[in-house]
Structure formats: structure tokens, C-alpha cells
Amino acid sequence: MAFADAMPGWDEAYESWFHEARPLLAASRWEDAFVHYPWVKPADTPCTPLARALGRVRLGVVSTAGFFVTGEQAPFTAEDVEGDPTYRVLPPDVKATDLSISHNHYPHDAARADWNAVLPLDHLRTMVGAGELGGLGPVISISGYCTNAARLGRESVEAIATAVREAGCDALLLVPV
């Protein structure tokens, strides 16, 4: 089942909400804008217990921090009032110094001081080296601000899930910001 198919009637509810919320979003009045947001309420939680020890698990990683590789990837469209539903696949050997942030909806101080606060790759790589984690799969960044959940699902979530599955990952770590 496609991501958006799991949300019957959501597109219409979103359009109605967005019509009313757009001026509030444009004025950066986030708290007021999201009072009547049509939050997605899944019927079940797609969580499955691990079938093997963590030392044998290949882990994909998704951060909502809005990272992109400086000079190689386009930044996210942070100014769009609806946000940016796209994603960036980061190189497996990416370093903090390779990255920039294009996400205007959180303070970047913690991320700049220690990128592991929003993308814990140094810690995960240490775990792999110590045999505590089997390996790392794709490292993916999205902008955590995207008001249109169905569009995010259609344009990115399904592709991210496919990439993680095709890379042979056993689990996915979502790091929300």
C-alpha cells in the first residue's frame, strides 16, 4: 500500500487547513498555524522487533536536520511556507565539515557544536568498529519542516524506504529535530 493511500481524505483536510494557516505560516506564527493541523493518525505502528543481535544489524539513518553536502547537493528550500519534501542521500563517509544546514525551523547551535546531536554518525561508526552494530546503510537527510505529509510520503518516504530495504538494512534510525 502506498504511503498516501493509507490516509484517505487527508489531502482534502490538508487543503482546507492550509488555506486557513497559510498567512500564519508566512508570518512565522507556527504555534497558531498548527492548532488545527490534520495530523496523520496511523491505524497501526510499523514497528518490528529486531530478529538478530544488534552486532549483526545493518542500520539506515534518517535525520530531519536539513543537512546537505556543501557544494555538491542543493540546499533544501527552507523559505517555502510548505517546507521541502525532498531528501538528500549523504555519502557513507561524510564528515561534519562537509555539511551545511538548510532548515529554518530550529536553532542550529547544538548541531553546529556537535553534529552527533542531530546525526549521530560518529557514535554509530564507533559502534560498528567495536562490533556492537553490524554496519551502516544509507545516511539520509530531510528537512523536518514539511507541512504536507502526503506530498512528503509520495515524494520521499516511499523512496527512502525502498533505498533502505534495497541496501539490506534490518532497521532504520530516525533522528527527529
N, CA, C and O of each residue as an XYZ file, in Angstrom:
708
protein
N       0.852     -1.184      0.000
C       0.000      0.000      0.000
C       0.889      1.235      0.000
O       1.826      1.326      0.793
N       0.605      2.175     -0.871
C       1.353      3.420     -0.938
C       1.088      4.256      0.304
O       0.002      4.209      0.883
N       2.087      5.014      0.699
C       2.011      5.858      1.896
C       0.754      6.727      1.884
O      -0.013      6.733      2.846
N       0.549      7.455      0.796
C      -0.588      8.382      0.720
C      -1.933      7.653      0.713
O      -2.936      8.210      1.158
N      -1.965      6.414      0.214
C      -3.212      5.642      0.194
C      -3.682      5.283      1.598
O      -4.862      5.007      1.817
N      -2.758      5.288      2.535
C      -3.100      4.941      3.916
C      -3.781      6.092      4.651
O      -4.125      5.962      5.825
N      -3.977      7.225      3.960
C      -4.550      8.412      4.593
C      -5.757      8.915      3.808
O      -5.719     10.038      3.306
N      -6.829      8.125      3.682
C      -7.974      8.576      2.884
C      -8.559      9.874      3.437
O      -8.772     10.012      4.642
N      -8.814     10.817      2.539
C      -9.400     12.103      2.925
C      -8.406     13.121      3.451
O      -8.769     14.265      3.723
N      -7.151     12.710      3.596
C      -6.184     13.629      4.185
C      -5.882     14.819      3.271
O      -5.766     15.948      3.746
N      -5.756     14.578      1.976
C      -5.429     15.673      1.055
C      -6.455     16.804      1.157
O      -6.085     17.978      1.178
N      -7.726     16.459      1.221
C      -8.778     17.473      1.323
C      -8.691     18.216      2.661
O      -8.820     19.439      2.707
N      -8.470     17.469      3.749
C      -8.331     18.096      5.066
C      -7.130     19.027      5.088
O      -7.181     20.108      5.673
N      -6.047     18.598      4.444
C      -4.837     19.433      4.386
C      -5.106     20.726      3.621
O      -4.744     21.808      4.083
N      -5.738     20.618      2.460
C      -6.003     21.814      1.658
C      -6.855     22.819      2.429
O      -6.604     24.023      2.370
N      -7.852     22.330      3.145
C      -8.693     23.199      3.958
C      -7.861     23.873      5.060
O      -7.955     25.083      5.270
N      -7.043     23.067      5.761
C      -6.173     23.623      6.808
C      -5.205     24.640      6.221
O      -5.043     25.731      6.767
N      -4.556     24.286      5.102
C      -3.526     25.156      4.525
C      -4.110     26.493      4.089
O      -3.465     27.531      4.243
N      -5.308     26.479      3.553
C      -5.970     27.723      3.150
C      -6.063     28.691      4.334
O      -5.813     29.888      4.189
N      -6.425     28.162      5.497
C      -6.552     28.992      6.703
C      -5.194     29.304      7.335
O      -4.996     30.399      7.862
N      -4.270     28.361      7.287
C      -3.000     28.504      8.002
C      -1.929     29.261      7.229
O      -0.976     29.758      7.828
N      -2.068     29.359      5.910
C      -1.011     29.968      5.094
C      -0.564     31.341      5.596
O       0.641     31.572      5.695
N      -1.476     32.260      5.915
C      -0.995     33.565      6.401
C      -0.240     33.458      7.732
O       0.696     34.219      7.981
N      -0.643     32.525      8.573
C       0.046     32.341      9.850
C       1.437     31.754      9.618
O       2.398     32.157     10.272
N       1.548     30.807      8.691
C       2.840     30.222      8.352
C       3.766     31.283      7.767
O       4.943     31.354      8.119
N       3.226     32.102      6.875
C       4.027     33.157      6.250
C       4.525     34.162      7.282
O       5.581     34.769      7.102
N       3.769     34.338      8.360
C       4.156     35.266      9.429
C       4.978     34.566     10.517
O       5.268     35.164     11.553
N       5.349     33.312     10.287
C       6.124     32.518     11.248
C       5.409     32.356     12.586
O       6.050     32.282     13.635
N       4.099     32.302     12.544
C       3.295     32.075     13.753
C       2.951     30.595     13.826
O       1.795     30.198     13.677
N       3.997     29.776     14.061
C       3.893     28.317     13.985
C       2.867     27.754     14.957
O       2.043     26.922     14.577
N       2.910     28.196     16.197
C       2.004     27.631     17.197
C       0.549     27.845     16.803
O      -0.268     26.931     16.923
N       0.218     29.050     16.333
C      -1.151     29.337     15.897
C      -1.502     28.546     14.636
O      -2.615     28.035     14.505
N      -0.551     28.450     13.719
C      -0.809     27.784     12.435
C      -1.147     26.304     12.599
O      -1.967     25.775     11.848
N      -0.534     25.633     13.562
C      -0.695     24.183     13.667
C      -1.769     23.740     14.655
O      -1.900     22.546     14.926
N      -2.535     24.678     15.195
C      -3.602     24.316     16.143
C      -4.582     23.325     15.522
O      -4.991     22.371     16.184
N      -4.963     23.533     14.268
C      -5.970     22.676     13.625
C      -5.382     21.822     12.501
O      -6.092     21.415     11.582
N      -4.086     21.559     12.586
C      -3.427     20.740     11.561
C      -4.028     19.327     11.544
O      -4.289     18.758     12.604
N      -4.250     18.756     10.351
C      -4.822     17.400     10.256
C      -3.748     16.324     10.450
O      -3.330     15.680      9.487
N      -3.310     16.133     11.684
C      -2.245     15.174     11.980
C      -2.597     13.784     11.459
O      -3.743     13.344     11.555
N      -1.617     13.113     10.918
C      -1.785     11.749     10.428
C      -1.883     10.829     11.645
O      -1.068     10.899     12.565
N      -2.890      9.974     11.628
C      -3.096      9.019     12.722
C      -3.083      7.609     12.139
O      -4.122      7.090     11.731
N      -1.903      6.996     12.102
C      -1.839      5.653     11.510
C      -2.657      4.640     12.301
O      -2.775      4.728     13.523
N      -3.217      3.680     11.578
C      -4.024      2.632     12.211
C      -3.159      1.704     13.045
O      -3.614      1.155     14.049
N      -1.916      1.531     12.633
C      -1.004      0.698     13.402
C       0.393      1.287     13.328
O       0.662      2.155     12.498
N       1.258      0.829     14.172
C       2.632      1.315     14.207
C       3.509      0.316     13.471
O       3.584     -0.848     13.863
N       4.174      0.758     12.410
C       5.001     -0.175     11.635
C       6.341     -0.448     12.319
O       7.399     -0.125     11.779
N       6.286     -1.029     13.481
C       7.494     -1.326     14.245
C       7.615     -2.834     14.403
O       6.663     -3.506     14.800
N       8.776     -3.350     14.092
C       9.007     -4.779     14.180
C      10.222     -5.022     15.065
O      11.262     -4.397     14.857
N      10.120     -5.905     16.038
C      11.286     -6.211     16.873
C      12.427     -6.765     16.018
O      12.191     -7.437     15.014
N      13.656     -6.479     16.424
C      14.812     -6.998     15.700
C      14.853     -8.512     15.791
O      14.578     -9.096     16.839
N      15.198     -9.132     14.689
C      15.241    -10.591     14.634
C      16.657    -11.117     14.874
O      16.867    -12.330     14.898
N      17.614    -10.233     15.050
C      19.005    -10.660     15.275
C      19.676     -9.705     16.247
O      19.157     -8.625     16.532
N      20.818    -10.107     16.745
C      21.569     -9.277     17.687
C      22.028     -7.987     17.002
O      22.308     -7.982     15.803
N      22.103     -6.906     17.763
C      22.481     -5.598     17.220
C      23.836     -5.651     16.515
O      24.058     -4.925     15.546
N      24.722     -6.488     16.983
C      26.038     -6.627     16.356
C      25.991     -7.202     14.954
O      27.003     -7.216     14.253
N      24.819     -7.678     14.538
C      24.644     -8.211     13.180
C      23.659     -7.382     12.357
O      23.306     -7.758     11.239
N      23.220     -6.259     12.911
C      22.200     -5.430     12.266
C      22.838     -4.353     11.390
O      23.755     -3.652     11.816
N      22.343     -4.237     10.178
C      22.720     -3.129      9.286
C      21.657     -2.056      9.480
O      20.463     -2.328      9.354
N      22.094     -0.834      9.786
C      21.206      0.247     10.185
C      21.232      1.399      9.183
O      22.298      1.930      8.873
N      20.069      1.782      8.679
C      19.939      3.005      7.890
C      19.664      4.158      8.848
O      19.149      3.946      9.945
N      20.004      5.370      8.441
C      19.833      6.538      9.307
C      19.146      7.653      8.529
O      19.537      7.972      7.406
N      18.106      8.250      9.145
C      17.446      9.431      8.577
C      17.441     10.511      9.643
O      16.953     10.296     10.752
N      17.984     11.667      9.305
C      17.949     12.833     10.192
C      17.046     13.892      9.565
O      17.038     14.076      8.348
N      16.289     14.580     10.410
C      15.418     15.650      9.916
C      16.080     17.024     10.070
O      15.396     18.047     10.046
N      17.400     17.050     10.226
C      18.129     18.292     10.494
C      18.314     19.191      9.275
O      18.700     20.349      9.432
N      18.050     18.699      8.069
C      18.197     19.524      6.876
C      19.631     19.654      6.392
O      20.006     20.690      5.843
N      20.446     18.608      6.588
C      21.831     18.625      6.107
C      21.884     18.393      4.604
O      21.059     17.675      4.039
N      22.870     19.014      3.972
C      23.208     18.722      2.579
C      24.712     18.893      2.432
O      25.330     19.622      3.209
N      25.311     18.229      1.442
C      26.752     18.311      1.220
C      27.057     19.633      0.525
O      26.611     19.884     -0.594
N      27.823     20.465      1.212
C      28.176     21.792      0.710
C      28.880     21.689     -0.644
O      29.855     20.954     -0.800
N      28.368     22.437     -1.612
C      28.982     22.488     -2.930
C      28.662     21.316     -3.838
O      29.012     21.345     -5.018
N      28.003     20.275     -3.319
C      27.692     19.098     -4.131
C      26.195     18.837     -4.256
O      25.740     18.289     -5.260
N      25.435     19.225     -3.247
C      23.997     18.993     -3.255
C      23.279     20.324     -3.083
O      23.793     21.251     -2.457
N      22.095     20.397     -3.645
C      21.286     21.605     -3.487
C      20.782     21.689     -2.047
O      20.429     20.677     -1.442
N      20.752     22.911     -1.508
C      20.152     23.057     -0.176
C      18.648     22.795     -0.257
O      18.053     22.850     -1.333
N      18.052     22.511      0.891
C      16.601     22.385      0.941
C      15.997     23.769      0.751
O      16.635     24.778      1.051
N      14.776     23.813      0.256
C      14.087     25.088      0.050
C      13.469     25.511      1.382
O      12.286     25.281      1.632
N      14.275     26.121      2.215
C      13.871     26.442      3.582
C      12.857     27.579      3.646
O      12.128     27.696      4.631
N      12.799     28.414      2.621
C      11.905     29.568      2.654
C      10.471     29.237      2.258
O       9.568     30.039      2.498
N      10.247     28.078      1.657
C       8.911     27.707      1.204
C       7.993     27.525      2.409
O       8.328     26.774      3.325
N       6.851     28.191      2.425
C       5.947     28.135      3.573
C       5.432     26.717      3.825
O       5.049     26.397      4.951
N       5.415     25.857      2.793
C       5.013     24.464      2.982
C       6.195     23.557      3.316
O       6.002     22.381      3.624
N       7.394     24.080      3.260
C       8.575     23.268      3.520
C       9.039     22.548      2.270
O       8.525     22.785      1.176
N      10.003     21.677      2.438
C      10.614     20.968      1.319
C      10.483     19.466      1.553
O      11.043     18.952      2.522
N       9.754     18.742      0.687
C       9.537     17.304      0.894
C      10.644     16.406      0.329
O      10.513     15.182      0.355
N      11.716     16.989     -0.174
C      12.758     16.179     -0.812
C      13.746     15.641      0.224
O      13.659     15.971      1.407
N      14.669     14.824     -0.224
C      15.673     14.247      0.664
C      17.035     14.275     -0.006
O      17.140     14.436     -1.222
N      18.082     14.117      0.803
C      19.445     14.049      0.303
C      20.084     12.781      0.861
O      20.016     12.523      2.063
N      20.701     11.999     -0.009
C      21.472     10.849      0.438
C      22.893     11.353      0.655
O      23.537     11.853     -0.267
N      23.368     11.215      1.882
C      24.705     11.684      2.232
C      25.710     10.566      1.987
O      25.378      9.392      2.150
N      26.940     10.914      1.596
C      27.951      9.879      1.381
C      28.209      9.092      2.670
O      28.129      9.658      3.761
N      28.516      7.801      2.561
C      28.702      6.994      3.769
C      29.863      7.469      4.643
O      29.865      7.233      5.851
N      30.844      8.133      4.044
C      31.995      8.619      4.811
C      31.902     10.115      5.121
O      32.915     10.748      5.417
N      30.709     10.677      5.056
C      30.518     12.109      5.254
C      31.048     12.544      6.621
O      30.952     11.815      7.609
N      31.612     13.758      6.645
C      32.099     14.363      7.881
C      31.298     15.635      8.139
O      30.727     16.213      7.214
N      31.257     16.059      9.366
C      30.523     17.271      9.736
C      31.000     18.474      8.923
O      30.196     19.334      8.564
N      32.289     18.543      8.631
C      32.838     19.678      7.889
C      32.385     19.701      6.432
O      32.552     20.711      5.749
N      31.808     18.587      5.946
C      31.307     18.505      4.568
C      29.898     19.074      4.433
O      29.414     19.278      3.319
N      29.239     19.332      5.564
C      27.803     19.596      5.552
C      27.437     21.036      5.884
O      28.139     21.733      6.617
N      26.316     21.451      5.318
C      25.658     22.708      5.673
C      24.220     22.362      6.053
O      23.740     21.264      5.775
N      23.544     23.313      6.692
C      22.158     23.112      7.118
C      21.260     24.099      6.392
O      21.565     25.290      6.322
N      20.153     23.605      5.852
C      19.129     24.499      5.292
C      17.772     24.083      5.849
O      16.978     23.413      5.189
N      17.541     24.500      7.071
C      16.303     24.195      7.794
C      16.122     25.361      8.761
O      16.892     25.505      9.710
N      15.116     26.189      8.529
C      14.940     27.419      9.305
C      14.062     27.272     10.534
O      13.703     28.279     11.144
N      13.706     26.068     10.916
C      12.715     25.906     11.974
C      13.268     25.317     13.269
O      12.504     24.809     14.090
N      14.558     25.378     13.457
C      15.157     25.026     14.748
C      16.472     25.797     14.881
O      17.101     26.130     13.876
N      16.890     26.083     16.119
C      18.183     26.751     16.305
C      19.315     25.767     15.992
O      19.276     24.617     16.428
N      20.306     26.210     15.249
C      21.373     25.336     14.777
C      22.547     25.229     15.741
O      23.512     24.527     15.440
N      22.499     25.898     16.887
C      23.638     25.927     17.811
C      24.115     24.529     18.195
O      25.305     24.231     18.095
N      23.193     23.668     18.633
C      23.581     22.314     19.058
C      24.143     21.519     17.889
O      25.128     20.798     18.045
N      23.527     21.644     16.725
C      24.001     20.913     15.550
C      25.393     21.376     15.136
O      26.223     20.565     14.726
N      25.646     22.669     15.243
C      26.977     23.187     14.883
C      28.024     22.820     15.932
O      29.182     22.574     15.592
N      27.623     22.781     17.208
C      28.564     22.445     18.277
C      28.941     20.968     18.222
O      30.099     20.616     18.448
N      27.974     20.102     17.924
C      28.224     18.661     17.847
C      27.158     18.047     16.941
O      26.018     17.843     17.357
N      27.536     17.761     15.726
C      26.572     17.243     14.758
C      25.936     15.942     15.218
O      24.863     15.576     14.738
N      26.580     15.242     16.137
C      26.017     13.993     16.656
C      24.712     14.219     17.409
O      23.957     13.272     17.629
N      24.434     15.458     17.806
C      23.165     15.761     18.468
C      21.991     15.559     17.517
O      20.878     15.269     17.956
N      22.234     15.710     16.212
C      21.163     15.599     15.223
C      21.448     14.561     14.129
O      20.572     14.250     13.322
N      22.665     14.033     14.106
C      23.058     12.975     13.168
C      24.218     12.213     13.810
O      25.376     12.550     13.567
N      23.930     11.189     14.626
C      24.957     10.559     15.475
C      25.893      9.587     14.758
O      26.111      8.471     15.230
N      26.443     10.007     13.628
C      27.279      9.095     12.847
C      28.581      8.728     13.529
O      29.027      7.586     13.419
N      29.209      9.673     14.238
C      30.460      9.331     14.923
C      30.217      8.198     15.916
O      31.004      7.254     15.989
N      29.145      8.290     16.670
C      28.822      7.257     17.662
C      28.473      5.929     16.994
O      28.912      4.870     17.443
N      27.687      5.988     15.927
C      27.320      4.759     15.217
C      28.544      4.111     14.581
O      28.670      2.886     14.600
N      29.444      4.908     14.020
C      30.672      4.359     13.431
C      31.549      3.705     14.504
O      32.181      2.679     14.254
N      31.583      4.303     15.693
C      32.324      3.707     16.809
C      31.716      2.358     17.175
O      32.438      1.397     17.438
N      30.389      2.290     17.190
C      29.706      1.028     17.499
C      30.010     -0.034     16.449
O      30.207     -1.202     16.784
N      30.051      0.369     15.170
C      30.386     -0.580     14.104
C      31.813     -1.091     14.311
O      32.068     -2.292     14.228
N      32.742     -0.163     14.582
C      34.143     -0.537     14.794
C      34.341     -1.468     15.971
O      35.243     -2.305     15.957
N      33.505     -1.331     16.992
C      33.598     -2.176     18.188
C      32.803     -3.473     18.044
O      32.798     -4.298     18.958
N      32.134     -3.662     16.911
C      31.338     -4.862     16.706
C      29.996     -4.838     17.421
O      29.313     -5.859     17.496
N      29.611     -3.670     17.950
C      28.327     -3.542     18.655
C      27.163     -3.338     17.696
O      26.006     -3.549     18.058
N      27.477     -2.925     16.469
C      26.489     -2.707     15.407
C      27.067     -3.329     14.148
O      28.249     -3.160     13.849
N      26.230     -4.050     13.411
C      26.716     -4.775     12.249
C      27.220     -3.914     11.101
O      28.169     -4.296     10.417
N      26.610     -2.772     10.881
C      27.040     -1.897      9.795
C      26.043     -0.785      9.575
O      24.941     -0.790     10.123
N      26.454      0.172      8.759
C      25.590      1.300      8.421
C      25.155      1.204      6.970
O      25.946      0.869      6.088
N      23.902      1.499      6.743
C      23.348      1.578      5.405
C      23.286      3.027      4.973
O      24.129      3.827      5.377
N      22.314      3.378      4.168
C      22.198      4.748      3.691
C      22.039      5.749      4.837
O      21.385      5.477      5.844
N      22.659      6.911      4.646
C      22.513      8.033      5.571
C      21.756      9.104      4.800
O      22.232      9.605      3.781
N      20.579      9.446      5.293
C      19.673     10.311      4.550
C      19.277     11.501      5.397
O      19.067     11.382      6.605
N      19.178     12.650      4.749
C      18.755     13.862      5.439
C      17.511     14.414      4.768
O      17.409     14.458      3.542
N      16.569     14.832      5.596
C      15.397     15.556      5.111
C      15.280     16.830      5.934
O      15.909     16.969      6.983
N      14.480     17.741      5.451
C      14.149     18.918      6.253
C      12.946     18.517      7.086
O      11.922     18.107      6.540
N      13.057     18.629      8.378
C      11.971     18.215      9.254
C      10.741     19.081      9.163
O       9.721     18.779      9.782
N      10.821     20.165      8.395
C       9.654     21.023      8.228
C       9.073     20.798      6.843
O       9.627     21.250      5.841
N       7.953     20.095      6.801
C       7.191     19.905      5.570
C       5.747     19.740      6.007
O       5.403     18.731      6.621
N       4.906     20.700      5.708
C       3.533     20.680      6.199
C       2.671     19.627      5.513
O       1.706     19.143      6.104
N       3.000     19.266      4.283
C       2.155     18.362      3.514
C       2.658     16.920      3.641
O       3.518     16.481      2.878
N       2.108     16.196      4.616
C       2.552     14.830      4.901
C       2.356     13.894      3.705
O       3.196     13.028      3.460
N       1.272     14.056      2.966
C       1.030     13.189      1.807
C       2.072     13.446      0.724
O       2.569     12.505      0.104
N       2.400     14.695      0.496
C       3.423     15.027     -0.504
C       4.789     14.485     -0.062
O       5.536     13.945     -0.877
N       5.108     14.630      1.216
C       6.349     14.075      1.750
C       6.378     12.560      1.537
O       7.398     12.002      1.133
N       5.262     11.910      1.810
C       5.180     10.467      1.618
C       5.371     10.063      0.170
O       6.138      9.150     -0.136
N       4.664     10.752     -0.720
C       4.748     10.412     -2.152
C       6.123     10.704     -2.728
O       6.650      9.913     -3.511
N       6.713     11.840     -2.345
C       7.959     12.275     -2.975
C       9.217     11.749     -2.298
O      10.276     11.707     -2.925
N       9.128     11.348     -1.038
C      10.353     10.958     -0.341
C      10.259      9.697      0.500
O      11.119      8.825      0.380
N       9.249      9.569      1.342
C       9.206      8.453      2.290
C       9.253      7.108      1.571
O      10.002      6.218      1.975
N       8.474      6.952      0.526
C       8.478      5.673     -0.192
C       9.845      5.392     -0.813
O      10.308      4.252     -0.785
N      10.502      6.421     -1.376
C      11.828      6.237     -1.977
C      12.877      5.933     -0.910
O      13.765      5.110     -1.132
N      12.783      6.587      0.235
C      13.720      6.329      1.333
C      13.552      4.892      1.825
O      14.541      4.186      2.022
N      12.318      4.461      2.022
C      12.061      3.084      2.483
C      12.615      2.074      1.480
O      13.196      1.064      1.877
N      12.442      2.336      0.203
C      12.961      1.439     -0.830
C      14.484      1.394     -0.788
O      15.072      0.315     -0.862
N      15.131      2.556     -0.669
C      16.599      2.605     -0.624
C      17.143      1.846      0.585
O      18.136      1.126      0.477
N      16.499      2.006      1.718
C      16.930      1.323      2.943
C      16.755     -0.191      2.798
O      17.638     -0.967      3.163
N      15.611     -0.592      2.264
C      15.341     -2.025      2.043
C      16.351     -2.619      1.050
O      16.912     -3.687      1.292
N      16.577     -1.915     -0.072
C      17.486     -2.422     -1.103
C      18.933     -2.479     -0.627
O      19.728     -3.262     -1.145
N      19.275     -1.652      0.359
C      20.633     -1.670      0.918
C      20.806     -2.791      1.938
O      21.878     -2.946      2.522
N      19.752     -3.570      2.151
C      19.839     -4.695      3.066
C      19.798     -4.313      4.534
O      20.303     -5.047      5.383
N      19.206     -3.180      4.836
C      19.119     -2.746      6.234
C      18.070     -3.554      6.992
O      17.027     -3.931      6.458
N      18.388     -3.796      8.238
C      17.461     -4.503      9.126
C      16.611     -3.538      9.919
O      15.546     -3.905     10.414
N      17.071     -2.304     10.043
C      16.372     -1.313     10.859
C      16.733      0.082     10.347
O      17.692      0.275      9.600
N      15.926      1.031     10.781
C      16.128      2.434     10.427
C      16.095      3.257     11.684
O      15.178      3.118     12.493
N      17.086      4.119     11.866
C      17.114      5.058     12.981
C      16.639      6.410     12.466
O      17.286      7.007     11.605
N      15.523      6.895     12.981
C      15.019      8.214     12.637
C      15.456      9.168     13.738
O      15.144      8.958     14.910
N      16.182     10.220     13.356
C      16.650     11.209     14.315
C      15.882     12.504     14.069
O      16.262     13.306     13.215
N      14.792     12.707     14.827
C      13.999     13.926     14.629
C      14.659     15.130     15.294
O      15.327     15.012     16.322
N      14.454     16.276     14.682
C      14.981     17.524     15.251
C      13.814     18.377     15.676
O      14.009     19.480     16.186
